[in-house]
Amino acid sequence: MSVRYVTNNEEETQQLGERLAGALKPGMVIAFTGDLGAGKTAFTRGLARGLGIPERVTSPTFTIVNEYEGGRLPLFHFDMYRLGSSEELYDIGWEDYLARGGVCAVEWSENIEDALDHDTIRVDIRRGEHEGQRLIEIGGIEL
């Protein structure tokens, strides 16, 4: 089951991420889908804020993964845009990240779909009717 939300600006998108963070447990994976610039990183900033991570969250496009610690749980923020398959994901240590007891937030998750478990939390973010509006569907967890 999934629930749809509408946010009207970046702050509201972050607030929804912050709300989701309150329900997260060690080892959970959040798989993001959505167009370029839809708000996946903004949502992840909210996750970090909700986990109590003080660092500034940035897109891991060129580093593949950014690690954030110092909160209730570590946050591992992945960007799979440049990965061609889940094989490459395993090459960068996916299983090690899962075993570290943090939360894995995965942008462009469709590129590594076969590496995701059935209990993965799904977050789809799309642009809405106006510039700041986002249509966000969250499945796999109750908020």
N, C-alpha and C positions, 0 to 999 in steps of 0.2 A: 504494500500500500504506500502511496506517496501523497504528500500534501503540497498544494500550490500556495505561494506567497507572492505578493506584489510589493516591491520597494520603490520609492520615488526619488531616491538620491543615494550617493555612495555611503553616506553615514547610516542610512537605514539598512543597506546591504550588509555593512559591517556589523550592525546590531543583530541581524539575523544570524550571522556567523558566530557572534558572541553567545547568543542563545543556544546554538547547537553545541558549542564548546562545553556548556554545563552538563550535557548528557554523555560526553565522551569518556571512554575507558581506555586503559592501556592496550595497545595493539590494534586499535580500530583504524580502518582505512576509509577515507572519503574520496570518492571518484567524481571528479568534476567533468562536465561536458558543457560546451557552449562556444560561441564564436569568439574570435580574437577581439579583445577589448570588452567582452561582455560583463566582466566584473568578478572573475574567478579569484584574482589576487586580492581584490577588495574584500571579498567574502573571507578569504584566508587571513587577512589582517584582523578581521573580527574574531576568527577562531583563536588567533594568538592572544588577542586582548582578553578573551574569555578564559583562556588558560593561564593568564597572568604573566605572559611573556613580555618583558619590557622592551625588547629590541624592535627596530623598525623592520617590517616585513616587506621584501621586494620580490619581484618575479625571478624565478630561478632559470629563466630561458637559456642563458649561456652557461650556467654551472650545472644544470640538470637537477640538482637538489641543494636546498638551503636548510641548514639545521638551526633550530632555535631552542635554547634551553633556559632554565631559570624560572619556569612556571610550574603549575600543578603537574603537567606532563610535558615531555619534549615534543616538539612539532617538527616533522620532516616534510618540507614543502617541495614536491617534485613537479617538474615540467617535462612531459613526455612528447612535446611537439616535435623535437628533432630525432626521437627514437623511431626506428623502423619496425621493431618487434619487441616482444616480451623477452626474447633471448638477450637483447642488449640491457634490459632492466636487470636481469639476473647477473649480468657481467659487472654492474655497478654496485652489487651487494644488496639487492632488494630484501632477501631473506634476513640479512643482518639487521637491516632497519626494522623489519617486522619484529624481530626478537628483542629489540632494545626497549620495549615497553612504552613507546611514544605513540603519537598519532601521525599517520601518513596522509597528507593531503596531496592528491594527485591530479594535476591539470592535464588536459588532453588524454584522459584515461582510455579513450576509445582506441588509442594506439597500442595499448598493452592489455586489452580486455581479457585475454585468455589467462592472464596472471592474477586476476582478481577473484576472490572468493564470493560465494553466494551471499554472504552476510555483509558485504561492502555497503557502506552508506553512499547513496547516489545523490548528487546535486547537479541539476541542470539549470544553467542560467542563460536567459535570452533577453534581448532588448525589448522594451515595451513600446508604448505609443509615443512617449516623448523622450527627450535626450537622457534624462537621469533614471527613467523608470526601468526596472528589471522584473522579469517574470521568472521566479525561482521555484523549482520543483524539488522537494527533498523526499527521498524514499529510503527505507531500511532502518528507520529510527523514529521514535515518537518524541516530539518536543514538548 
